[in-house]
Amino acid sequence: MLLPLLLCIPVASAYVYPLTTSNFSSFIESSPIALVEFYAPWCGHCKKLAPIYEEAAAVLAADNIPLASVNCVEETSLYYKHDIQGYPTIKAFLLGEPILYDGARELQDIVDFMRNMASPGTVDVDADGLQAFTAEHLAENHPVMVAFLPPPSEPMHTDTLRAFQLACKRVGIFSCGVSQNVALLKGIAGDAMSVPSLVMLRAFEDPFEQRHLVGPSVSDLFPTESVSNNIGAAAQAMAQWMVNYGYPEVTVFAEKNAELMFSDKRPGFATHILFFFDNSSPTETAEMKRFRELSRRHRGEAVFILVDTATVDTNDYASSVMEDLGVVGHAPTVIIIRSAKTQVEFYRLSSESEATSFNVDAMTTHIESFFSNSLDPTNVVSQEPST
């Protein structure tokens, strides 16, 4: 009878703080950044992680980054409140907002992750520095976010900056800058803009998509007077806007865009809509215009991809997917691929196989029917569920 009782007692640790219902909130509120492991004493993976987590806590103590743990067998209310689905679950709390840690359970990975979380994550840029900052990161296919803030002497500066830094951490794909240069903001976005506001700069291959996108003012995203009262919610509003517009409307199928197409952080990543089309026209065609309209309408529900059949001789990545999916020549084709745990569904529309010719209306009907769940798959392939 002694062993079960011992399992319910938090393990004494020089560096890992045991959290309970009574001290969890105060710990998180007093820690601008912290890492919390939710575990069960009987969990083998948790036992394996324990010495690594303890060592990480010792290393990060020097950086004033605390690590804590919750025994979910004992603290069931915390288990349910934080929606724990398995053991161990590790979450970073940045300004009180949880961010799931899904990296490797190794010492250096944990330490690097938390040091990155603790770093400001933003760079101060002025008129001269913005061009170099933007060019450097856009060349790496990373969109750039710049928050234009009021001067540091104004109350809104600090709280909006903290919310913006948290948003950048939550989204992860952006290189983030901060500026107090109002003239620079107006030069980019127009005289009507005021601080605090967000501007996104992007380097998408699609010549018909905007290279920069002027975001709403912070007050449009979240009531300005409420930012200081709820930095986490303000950050979430910023992060949602960044996620919605940080990815291209239509991603060009190319090896260098693999992360943009297949990242599981991208909303709608489980469904890919591939449009095989000769896009060599110097002006935007009716087909591409409609495809883009559909991508805007269903932003976040799927990843819209252009496979430019005009480039197959020079784009091995495109020619490979055409061969894999049985697309021949330049005939316009739409293939929707929806991936689930146990199967992959294919929904194909092509002038090669349809009695009627391919046109924008047929493409629209095909895609809209898919989203309304009124389209039957043309092929289903079973696959082993991922473990």
C-alpha positions, 0 to 999 in steps of 0.5 A: 500500500505504500507504493501508490501513496509515494507515487502521489507525492511530488518528487523533490527537485532542486530546480523543477517546481512541483505545481498544484491547483493552489500554486499554479496560477500564481507561479505562471503569473509571476513568471514571464516565461516558464516551461511546465511538464504535465506527467503521470508517475506511471508513464514510462516516457515521463520517467525517461524524460525526468533526468533530462528535464531536471538537467534542463531546469538546472541549465536554464536556472542560470537564465532565470527561466523556471521549469515546473511539473504537474502530477496529473494523477494528483492534480486532475483539475489541472489535467482537464483545464489544460486539455492534456491528451497524453503523457508527457505533455510539455507547454511553455507559458509566455506571458501566461499564454500556453505554447505547446512544445513538440520538439525532441525530448533532449537536453539541448533541444529543450534548452534551445527552445526556451532560450529562443522563447525568452529572446525578444524575437523582434529587431528594431528597424529604422528607414535604412535598416528596414530594407536590409532586414526585409531583403535578408529574410525574404530571400529565405522565404520568410515573411516579415512583420513590422509593428509600428508602435508609439514612442516608448514614453507612451503607455501603449508602447510596452504592452503592444510590444509585448503582445506583438512579441508573443504573437511572433513566438506563437506563429513562428514563421515570421521575421519580426521587426519593430519601428517607431518611425511614423513617416516610414509607416505612412510611406509604406501604407499611406497617410491614413495609417496611424500607430500602433499598426502592423505591416506584412512584407512577403516574397511570394513567387506569384506575380499577381499577389501583393508583395506587402500587405497592410494590416489593420491597426492594432485597435481594429484587431483588438480594443486598444484600451484593453491591450494592457488588461489582456496582453494574451488575447491581444497577442492571439488576435495579432497571431491569427491575422498573421497566420491568415495572411502570412501564407500565399493565397496560391503557393507555386509548387517548387522544392523551395516552397515545401515548407509553405505547402506542407507545414503542419502549422499552416491552417488547412494543411490536411487538404491540398488543392492542386491546379495543374495549369500553363501559367505562362501568360503575362496577364492573369488568366480567368482560370487563375483569377478564379482559383485565387478567388476560391483560395481567398474564400476558403482561406485556412480550410485548404492549401491552394497550389499551382503546378505550372505545367509550362515549367515542367522541363526546368522544374523537376519537383513539378514534373515529379508530382505530375508523373505521380498523379498521372497528369499528362501535358498541359490540359488543365486539371484540378486534384484535391487531396485530403489526408486523414489518419487511415486514408487519402482521398483524391478528387480529380477534375480534368478535361482529359477525363470529363465529357465537358471541357474544363472551364472556370465554372466547372472548376468552381463547382468542383471545389465548392462541391468538395467544401460542401461535402457533396463531392465523391472521391475519384480514388481512395488510398488506405494508409497505416495510421501514424503512431 
